Amino acid sequence: MPKEVIVGEEIEKEATDTRRVTRLIRLPEVQHRVGLGRSTIYRWMAEGKFPKPIQLGGYSVAWAENDIDEWIAGIME
């Protein structure tokens, strides 16, 4: 099995193949990237048509950037 070196440690490549969140993005950036308004985003989330955010605490949420990228790629197919 291939190995990867991360921070000076050798680990099995399979252990690093889990989905990684590259960055968390907040609603204004999500709106800018997808060209949709807040109401449409939340309505589509309720309908299962848009990725759900990650709860950060209290009323704060953010989306995984890779979830938004995958959603954009999916609608472009």
ZATI-35023 format. One record per atom (N, C-alpha, C, O): x, y, z. Coordinates in Angstrom, 3 decimals, padded with zeros to 6 digits. Layout:
BEGIN
{{X; Y; Z}}
...
# end
This chain:
BEGIN
{{000.847; -001.180; 000.000}}
{{000.000; 000.000; 000.000}}
{{000.891; 001.242; 000.000}}
{{001.878; 001.291; 000.735}}
{{000.552; 002.261; -000.826}}
{{001.372; 003.474; -000.862}}
{{001.371; 004.180; 000.488}}
{{000.419; 004.096; 001.264}}
{{002.463; 004.871; 000.735}}
{{002.575; 005.604; 001.993}}
{{002.739; 007.083; 001.695}}
{{003.212; 007.469; 000.626}}
{{002.348; 007.889; 002.639}}
{{002.484; 009.332; 002.552}}
{{003.238; 009.812; 003.764}}
{{003.166; 009.206; 004.833}}
{{003.959; 010.897; 003.601}}
{{004.632; 011.482; 004.752}}
{{003.900; 012.769; 005.099}}
{{003.785; 013.675; 004.274}}
{{003.413; 012.835; 006.315}}
{{002.732; 014.030; 006.791}}
{{003.386; 014.446; 008.091}}
{{003.424; 013.674; 009.050}}
{{003.894; 015.648; 008.126}}
{{004.553; 016.216; 009.304}}
{{005.579; 015.228; 009.858}}
{{005.607; 014.944; 011.055}}
{{006.402; 014.724; 008.979}}
{{007.497; 013.869; 009.403}}
{{007.114; 012.456; 009.785}}
{{007.978; 011.695; 010.219}}
{{005.850; 012.070; 009.642}}
{{005.439; 010.717; 009.988}}
{{004.985; 010.000; 008.736}}
{{004.331; 010.586; 007.874}}
{{005.336; 008.728; 008.640}}
{{004.900; 007.923; 007.518}}
{{003.590; 007.249; 007.903}}
{{003.514; 006.580; 008.933}}
{{002.558; 007.424; 007.078}}
{{001.270; 006.807; 007.364}}
{{000.740; 006.142; 006.108}}
{{001.172; 006.462; 005.001}}
{{-000.190; 005.222; 006.277}}
{{-000.792; 004.553; 005.137}}
{{-001.590; 005.567; 004.320}}
{{-002.309; 006.391; 004.884}}
{{-001.465; 005.508; 002.994}}
{{-002.182; 006.437; 002.120}}
{{-003.682; 006.324; 002.325}}
{{-004.381; 007.337; 002.300}}
{{-004.193; 005.119; 002.528}}
{{-005.627; 004.914; 002.701}}
{{-006.172; 005.732; 003.873}}
{{-007.318; 006.179; 003.836}}
{{-005.373; 005.925; 004.889}}
{{-005.806; 006.690; 006.061}}
{{-005.998; 008.161; 005.724}}
{{-006.715; 008.864; 006.436}}
{{-005.374; 008.639; 004.656}}
{{-005.502; 010.051; 004.275}}
{{-006.546; 010.260; 003.193}}
{{-006.791; 011.397; 002.789}}
{{-007.169; 009.184; 002.713}}
{{-008.136; 009.297; 001.629}}
{{-009.521; 009.728; 002.090}}
{{-010.425; 009.845; 001.263}}
{{-009.715; 009.966; 003.368}}
{{-011.008; 010.452; 003.827}}
{{-011.222; 011.847; 003.270}}
{{-010.268; 012.547; 002.930}}
{{-012.474; 012.240; 003.182}}
{{-012.799; 013.544; 002.615}}
{{-012.220; 014.651; 003.475}}
{{-012.447; 014.689; 004.684}}
{{-011.486; 015.535; 002.863}}
{{-010.867; 016.643; 003.588}}
{{-011.638; 017.925; 003.329}}
{{-012.063; 018.191; 002.205}}
{{-011.812; 018.703; 004.361}}
{{-012.402; 020.027; 004.211}}
{{-011.236; 020.979; 004.029}}
{{-010.432; 021.185; 004.938}}
{{-011.158; 021.554; 002.844}}
{{-010.039; 022.443; 002.575}}
{{-010.214; 023.779; 003.286}}
{{-009.246; 024.378; 003.754}}
{{-011.461; 024.236; 003.361}}
{{-011.715; 025.551; 003.933}}
{{-013.206; 025.662; 004.215}}
{{-014.024; 025.078; 003.503}}
{{-013.552; 026.402; 005.240}}
{{-014.958; 026.686; 005.523}}
{{-015.268; 028.083; 005.014}}
{{-014.511; 029.025; 005.252}}
{{-016.396; 028.212; 004.304}}
{{-016.762; 029.514; 003.762}}
{{-018.129; 029.928; 004.301}}
{{-019.010; 029.095; 004.512}}
{{-018.285; 031.219; 004.516}}
{{-019.511; 031.756; 005.100}}
{{-020.499; 032.131; 003.990}}
{{-020.152; 032.147; 002.810}}
{{-021.721; 032.430; 004.391}}
{{-022.815; 032.671; 003.442}}
{{-022.510; 033.719; 002.365}}
{{-022.797; 033.460; 001.195}}
{{-021.946; 034.885; 002.695}}
{{-021.692; 035.857; 001.614}}
{{-020.809; 035.293; 000.491}}
{{-021.048; 035.576; -000.684}}
{{-019.805; 034.508; 000.843}}
{{-018.955; 033.922; -000.200}}
{{-019.699; 032.838; -000.964}}
{{-019.543; 032.722; -002.180}}
{{-020.508; 032.042; -000.267}}
{{-021.315; 031.013; -000.940}}
{{-022.238; 031.692; -001.954}}
{{-022.328; 031.258; -003.102}}
{{-022.920; 032.752; -001.532}}
{{-023.815; 033.480; -002.432}}
{{-023.068; 034.000; -003.656}}
{{-023.556; 033.891; -004.781}}
{{-021.902; 034.557; -003.438}}
{{-021.106; 035.092; -004.542}}
{{-020.695; 033.981; -005.509}}
{{-020.763; 034.152; -006.726}}
{{-020.271; 032.854; -004.964}}
{{-019.778; 031.766; -005.812}}
{{-020.873; 031.093; -006.614}}
{{-020.642; 030.691; -007.754}}
{{-022.072; 030.959; -006.037}}
{{-023.132; 030.238; -006.747}}
{{-024.139; 031.162; -007.425}}
{{-024.962; 030.709; -008.220}}
{{-024.078; 032.452; -007.114}}
{{-024.975; 033.401; -007.761}}
{{-026.424; 033.287; -007.312}}
{{-027.338; 033.597; -008.076}}
{{-026.641; 032.844; -006.081}}
{{-027.992; 032.704; -005.539}}
{{-028.141; 033.569; -004.303}}
{{-027.159; 033.887; -003.632}}
{{-029.365; 033.946; -004.008}}
{{-029.647; 034.714; -002.807}}
{{-029.815; 033.810; -001.596}}
{{-029.940; 032.592; -001.719}}
{{-029.815; 034.430; -000.433}}
{{-029.932; 033.708; 000.834}}
{{-031.205; 032.852; 000.887}}
{{-031.151; 031.681; 001.262}}
{{-032.339; 033.434; 000.514}}
{{-033.613; 032.710; 000.586}}
{{-033.610; 031.475; -000.307}}
{{-034.082; 030.412; 000.094}}
{{-033.082; 031.617; -001.505}}
{{-033.022; 030.481; -002.429}}
{{-032.115; 029.397; -001.886}}
{{-032.462; 028.218; -001.949}}
{{-030.962; 029.765; -001.354}}
{{-030.032; 028.785; -000.787}}
{{-030.715; 028.006; 000.331}}
{{-030.659; 026.776; 000.348}}
{{-031.360; 028.702; 001.264}}
{{-032.005; 028.018; 002.387}}
{{-033.210; 027.192; 001.940}}
{{-033.458; 026.123; 002.498}}
{{-033.957; 027.662; 000.952}}
{{-035.080; 026.882; 000.428}}
{{-034.575; 025.612; -000.247}}
{{-035.125; 024.533; -000.028}}
{{-033.536; 025.733; -001.062}}
{{-032.981; 024.567; -001.739}}
{{-032.358; 023.587; -000.748}}
{{-032.401; 022.377; -000.969}}
{{-031.779; 024.095; 000.346}}
{{-031.260; 023.191; 001.384}}
{{-032.407; 022.375; 001.969}}
{{-032.275; 021.165; 002.157}}
{{-033.528; 023.026; 002.258}}
{{-034.693; 022.335; 002.825}}
{{-035.250; 021.301; 001.851}}
{{-035.789; 020.276; 002.268}}
{{-035.117; 021.573; 000.551}}
{{-035.601; 020.654; -000.482}}
{{-034.566; 019.593; -000.846}}
{{-034.840; 018.720; -001.670}}
{{-033.386; 019.659; -000.245}}
{{-032.332; 018.689; -000.537}}
{{-031.592; 018.956; -001.835}}
{{-030.932; 018.063; -002.366}}
{{-031.691; 020.175; -002.352}}
{{-031.060; 020.527; -003.627}}
{{-029.738; 021.267; -003.463}}
{{-029.072; 021.571; -004.453}}
{{-029.355; 021.558; -002.231}}
{{-028.146; 022.345; -001.981}}
{{-027.465; 021.802; -000.732}}
{{-028.146; 021.369; 000.198}}
{{-026.130; 021.818; -000.693}}
{{-025.411; 021.288; 000.478}}
{{-025.784; 022.020; 001.764}}
{{-025.997; 023.232; 001.770}}
{{-025.857; 021.262; 002.839}}
{{-026.154; 021.856; 004.149}}
{{-024.863; 022.349; 004.786}}
{{-023.791; 021.792; 004.549}}
{{-024.971; 023.393; 005.594}}
{{-023.775; 023.942; 006.243}}
{{-023.371; 023.134; 007.469}}
{{-024.093; 022.245; 007.921}}
{{-022.223; 023.463; 007.979}}
{{-021.693; 022.882; 009.211}}
{{-021.981; 023.879; 010.327}}
{{-021.693; 025.068; 010.197}}
{{-022.544; 023.391; 011.414}}
{{-022.850; 024.255; 012.561}}
{{-021.551; 024.569; 013.294}}
{{-020.837; 023.656; 013.710}}
{{-021.242; 025.844; 013.454}}
{{-020.014; 026.255; 014.128}}
{{-020.247; 026.545; 015.604}}
{{-019.308; 026.543; 016.400}}
{{-021.470; 026.788; 015.955}}
{{-021.803; 027.125; 017.340}}
{{-022.796; 028.263; 017.353}}
{{-022.691; 029.196; 016.557}}
{{-023.753; 028.193; 018.248}}
{{-024.777; 029.228; 018.274}}
{{-025.509; 029.262; 016.947}}
{{-025.978; 028.233; 016.460}}
{{-025.604; 030.436; 016.370}}
{{-026.266; 030.588; 015.075}}
{{-025.268; 030.675; 013.922}}
{{-025.652; 031.007; 012.800}}
{{-024.019; 030.388; 014.177}}
{{-022.988; 030.492; 013.145}}
{{-022.872; 029.197; 012.354}}
{{-022.772; 028.109; 012.921}}
{{-022.887; 029.336; 011.042}}
{{-022.709; 028.193; 010.155}}
{{-021.717; 028.562; 009.056}}
{{-021.475; 029.738; 008.781}}
{{-021.157; 027.539; 008.442}}
{{-020.277; 027.721; 007.287}}
{{-020.386; 026.468; 006.432}}
{{-020.783; 025.408; 006.916}}
{{-020.040; 026.594; 005.185}}
{{-020.086; 025.469; 004.264}}
{{-018.673; 024.988; 003.985}}
{{-017.732; 025.782; 003.956}}
{{-018.526; 023.691; 003.780}}
{{-017.246; 023.140; 003.353}}
{{-017.049; 023.565; 001.894}}
{{-017.906; 023.324; 001.044}}
{{-015.935; 024.185; 001.629}}
{{-015.675; 024.692; 000.277}}
{{-015.784; 023.580; -000.761}}
{{-016.304; 023.801; -001.855}}
{{-015.297; 022.388; -000.425}}
{{-015.350; 021.298; -001.400}}
{{-016.790; 020.850; -001.663}}
{{-017.078; 020.382; -002.764}}
{{-017.714; 020.976; -000.687}}
{{-019.125; 020.667; -000.937}}
{{-019.709; 021.633; -001.963}}
{{-020.460; 021.227; -002.849}}
{{-019.363; 022.900; -001.841}}
{{-019.861; 023.908; -002.785}}
{{-019.251; 023.674; -004.166}}
{{-019.950; 023.764; -005.175}}
{{-017.952; 023.373; -004.217}}
{{-017.297; 023.088; -005.500}}
{{-017.937; 021.886; -006.188}}
{{-018.159; 021.911; -007.398}}
{{-018.237; 020.824; -005.417}}
{{-018.877; 019.631; -005.987}}
{{-020.281; 019.955; -006.487}}
{{-020.691; 019.462; -007.537}}
{{-021.016; 020.774; -005.751}}
{{-022.365; 021.156; -006.164}}
{{-022.302; 021.931; -007.485}}
{{-023.085; 021.672; -008.399}}
{{-021.377; 022.872; -007.578}}
{{-021.218; 023.652; -008.814}}
{{-020.866; 022.724; -009.974}}
{{-021.436; 022.844; -011.058}}
{{-019.938; 021.806; -009.755}}
{{-019.547; 020.860; -010.809}}
{{-020.737; 020.002; -011.231}}
{{-020.896; 019.695; -012.413}}
{{-021.567; 019.616; -010.271}}
{{-022.731; 018.780; -010.560}}
{{-023.770; 019.475; -011.419}}
{{-024.384; 018.841; -012.278}}
{{-023.977; 020.764; -011.204}}
{{-024.985; 021.458; -012.015}}
{{-024.444; 021.815; -013.393}}
{{-025.216; 022.148; -014.293}}
{{-023.132; 021.751; -013.567}}
{{-022.537; 022.070; -014.866}}
{{-022.487; 020.854; -015.784}}
{{-022.133; 020.978; -016.956}}
{{-022.838; 019.686; -015.263}}
{{-022.789; 018.464; -016.090}}
{{-023.957; 018.385; -017.031}}
{{-024.070; 017.426; -017.795}}
# end
